[in-house]
């Protein structure tokens, strides 16, 4: 026999004996008890509270429409009625 043939035979026999020596998977489940969260008492769920709708906020300045109107009335007092001050100038 050649060395290659002998080594492959040895590996095959070793693997076969290893499979025979391994216990079946169902042996481990005979005395296994699972521990889950089902044993814990359940917490009482609180009813969801309705949230008041928030006024829309401009993503650029961070102010809502009423705040913007007040600011433009204050800043555009006495200026020409054009550009950003259109409709807010006096």
One Martini backbone bead per residue (centre of mass of N, CA, C, O) as a GRO file, in nm:
protein
   90
    1UNK     BB    1   0.100   0.034   0.016
    2UNK     BB    2   0.045   0.354   0.021
    3UNK     BB    3   0.054   0.643   0.193
    4UNK     BB    4  -0.201   0.771   0.082
    5UNK     BB    5  -0.391   0.528   0.124
    6UNK     BB    6  -0.340   0.491   0.429
    7UNK     BB    7  -0.430   0.775   0.524
    8UNK     BB    8  -0.721   0.764   0.410
    9UNK     BB    9  -0.808   0.519   0.574
   10UNK     BB   10  -0.756   0.635   0.855
   11UNK     BB   11  -0.953   0.874   0.829
   12UNK     BB   12  -1.209   0.708   0.778
   13UNK     BB   13  -1.203   0.547   1.043
   14UNK     BB   14  -1.202   0.788   1.239
   15UNK     BB   15  -1.472   0.909   1.146
   16UNK     BB   16  -1.649   0.661   1.197
   17UNK     BB   17  -1.590   0.640   1.504
   18UNK     BB   18  -1.689   0.928   1.573
   19UNK     BB   19  -1.988   0.878   1.491
   20UNK     BB   20  -2.040   0.639   1.690
   21UNK     BB   21  -1.961   0.803   1.961
   22UNK     BB   22  -2.186   0.987   1.911
   23UNK     BB   23  -2.455   1.112   2.039
   24UNK     BB   24  -2.763   1.156   2.009
   25UNK     BB   25  -2.964   1.433   2.003
   26UNK     BB   26  -3.212   1.316   2.183
   27UNK     BB   27  -3.063   1.278   2.459
   28UNK     BB   28  -3.055   1.582   2.556
   29UNK     BB   29  -3.387   1.615   2.578
   30UNK     BB   30  -3.475   1.442   2.827
   31UNK     BB   31  -3.332   1.661   3.063
   32UNK     BB   32  -3.456   1.926   2.944
   33UNK     BB   33  -3.506   2.269   3.060
   34UNK     BB   34  -3.671   2.542   2.981
   35UNK     BB   35  -3.599   2.893   3.010
   36UNK     BB   36  -3.838   3.145   3.036
   37UNK     BB   37  -4.051   3.434   3.038
   38UNK     BB   38  -4.328   3.287   3.116
   39UNK     BB   39  -4.287   3.284   3.438
   40UNK     BB   40  -4.334   3.571   3.436
   41UNK     BB   41  -4.499   3.837   3.518
   42UNK     BB   42  -4.713   4.041   3.372
   43UNK     BB   43  -4.739   4.350   3.262
   44UNK     BB   44  -4.924   4.616   3.268
   45UNK     BB   45  -5.087   4.787   3.027
   46UNK     BB   46  -5.083   5.097   2.902
   47UNK     BB   47  -5.253   5.335   2.781
   48UNK     BB   48  -5.260   5.529   2.519
   49UNK     BB   49  -5.169   5.854   2.464
   50UNK     BB   50  -5.268   6.133   2.331
   51UNK     BB   51  -5.123   6.353   2.114
   52UNK     BB   52  -5.051   6.660   2.048
   53UNK     BB   53  -5.038   6.851   1.789
   54UNK     BB   54  -4.793   6.995   1.610
   55UNK     BB   55  -4.673   7.252   1.473
   56UNK     BB   56  -4.538   7.353   1.202
   57UNK     BB   57  -4.190   7.340   1.106
   58UNK     BB   58  -3.927   7.491   0.993
   59UNK     BB   59  -3.624   7.353   0.891
   60UNK     BB   60  -3.448   7.618   0.874
   61UNK     BB   61  -3.546   7.799   1.148
   62UNK     BB   62  -3.755   7.671   1.375
   63UNK     BB   63  -4.036   7.804   1.291
   64UNK     BB   64  -4.342   7.901   1.290
   65UNK     BB   65  -4.582   8.089   1.143
   66UNK     BB   66  -4.635   8.290   1.374
   67UNK     BB   67  -4.338   8.363   1.431
   68UNK     BB   68  -4.274   8.464   1.146
   69UNK     BB   69  -4.480   8.692   1.128
   70UNK     BB   70  -4.373   8.857   1.369
   71UNK     BB   71  -4.086   8.897   1.263
   72UNK     BB   72  -4.158   9.038   0.992
   73UNK     BB   73  -4.310   9.276   1.115
   74UNK     BB   74  -4.065   9.382   1.278
   75UNK     BB   75  -3.837   9.389   1.040
   76UNK     BB   76  -4.035   9.546   0.808
   77UNK     BB   77  -4.053   9.811   0.940
   78UNK     BB   78  -4.016  10.065   0.693
   79UNK     BB   79  -4.003   9.901   0.443
   80UNK     BB   80  -4.013   9.765   0.155
   81UNK     BB   81  -4.252   9.591  -0.056
   82UNK     BB   82  -4.016   9.339  -0.077
   83UNK     BB   83  -3.951   9.028  -0.089
   84UNK     BB   84  -3.964   8.919   0.232
   85UNK     BB   85  -4.162   9.187   0.294
   86UNK     BB   86  -4.398   9.092   0.144
   87UNK     BB   87  -4.685   9.194   0.333
   88UNK     BB   88  -4.518   9.339   0.601
   89UNK     BB   89  -4.507   9.617   0.523
   90UNK     BB   90  -4.582   9.980   0.608
   0.00000   0.00000   0.00000
